Amino acid sequence: MADQTTHTAQSAAKSDKDYWAANVRIILISLAIWALVSFGFGILLRPLLSGISVGGTDLGFWFAQQGSILVFLALIFFYAWKMNKLDREYGTEEE
């Protein structure tokens, strides 16, 4: 009986560890995308993107002013969708 309880506890601990590893991976991917778009495209790569026109202005300026905000909003919805899927997979969804 004690072996079964120990096995169940170890299984739950592994499941928790896998859940948080997946959660942290989603967060890191989202942060990397956000950094690339806001800092990379809006600041560092702006001179390279200046030749591409979007809505009457260059693409680097567009990313600095609007693009990074829109990508951030998209990342919020992506994170919520992905976490709901992960919660269902690990049985931790909200009621």
C-alpha positions as CSV (number, residue, x, y, z in Angstrom):
1,M,0.0,0.0,0.0
2,A,2.8,2.4,0.8
3,D,4.5,1.6,-2.5
4,Q,1.3,2.6,-4.4
5,T,1.1,5.9,-2.4
6,T,4.7,6.7,-3.1
7,H,4.3,5.9,-6.8
8,T,1.2,8.1,-7.0
9,A,3.1,11.0,-5.3
10,Q,6.0,10.6,-7.6
11,S,3.7,10.5,-10.6
12,A,2.0,13.7,-9.4
13,A,5.3,15.4,-8.8
14,K,6.5,14.5,-12.3
15,S,3.2,15.7,-13.8
16,D,3.5,19.0,-11.9
17,K,7.1,19.4,-13.1
18,D,6.1,18.7,-16.7
19,Y,3.2,21.2,-16.4
20,W,5.5,24.0,-15.2
21,A,8.2,23.2,-17.7
22,A,5.6,23.5,-20.5
23,N,4.3,26.7,-18.9
24,V,7.8,28.3,-18.7
25,R,8.6,27.2,-22.3
26,I,5.4,29.0,-23.5
27,I,6.4,32.1,-21.5
28,L,9.9,32.2,-22.8
29,I,8.8,31.7,-26.4
30,S,6.3,34.6,-26.0
31,L,8.9,36.8,-24.4
32,A,11.4,36.1,-27.2
33,I,8.8,37.0,-29.9
34,W,7.9,40.1,-28.0
35,A,11.5,41.2,-27.6
36,L,12.3,40.5,-31.2
37,V,9.3,42.5,-32.5
38,S,9.5,45.5,-30.0
39,F,13.2,45.9,-29.5
40,G,14.5,44.1,-32.6
41,F,12.2,45.4,-35.3
42,G,11.3,48.7,-33.7
43,I,14.8,49.8,-32.7
44,L,17.7,47.6,-33.8
45,L,16.5,46.7,-37.3
46,R,14.6,49.9,-38.0
47,P,17.2,51.2,-40.5
48,L,17.0,48.0,-42.4
49,L,13.2,48.1,-42.5
50,S,13.0,51.8,-43.5
51,G,12.8,50.9,-47.2
52,I,9.6,48.9,-46.8
53,S,6.5,51.1,-46.8
54,V,3.4,50.2,-44.7
55,G,0.4,52.6,-44.7
56,G,2.5,55.6,-45.8
57,T,5.3,55.1,-43.3
58,D,8.3,52.8,-43.1
59,L,8.0,49.3,-41.5
60,G,10.5,50.0,-38.7
61,F,8.5,53.0,-37.6
62,W,5.2,51.0,-37.9
63,F,6.6,48.3,-35.6
64,A,7.8,50.9,-33.1
65,Q,4.5,52.6,-33.0
66,Q,1.8,50.0,-33.7
67,G,3.2,46.6,-34.6
68,S,4.8,45.8,-31.3
69,I,1.5,46.6,-29.5
70,L,-0.5,44.5,-31.9
71,V,1.9,41.6,-31.5
72,F,1.8,42.0,-27.7
73,L,-2.0,41.7,-27.8
74,A,-1.8,38.7,-30.1
75,L,0.7,37.1,-27.7
76,I,-1.8,37.6,-24.8
77,F,-4.5,35.7,-26.7
78,F,-2.0,33.0,-27.8
79,Y,-0.8,32.5,-24.2
80,A,-4.4,32.3,-22.9
81,W,-5.4,29.8,-25.6
82,K,-2.2,27.7,-25.1
83,M,-2.5,27.7,-21.3
84,N,-6.2,26.6,-21.5
85,K,-5.1,23.7,-23.7
86,L,-2.3,22.8,-21.3
87,D,-4.7,23.0,-18.3
88,R,-7.0,20.6,-20.0
89,E,-4.2,18.3,-20.8
90,Y,-3.0,18.1,-17.2
91,G,-6.5,18.3,-15.6
92,T,-6.0,21.6,-13.9
93,E,-8.6,23.7,-15.8
94,E,-10.9,26.1,-14.0
95,E,-14.5,25.3,-13.4
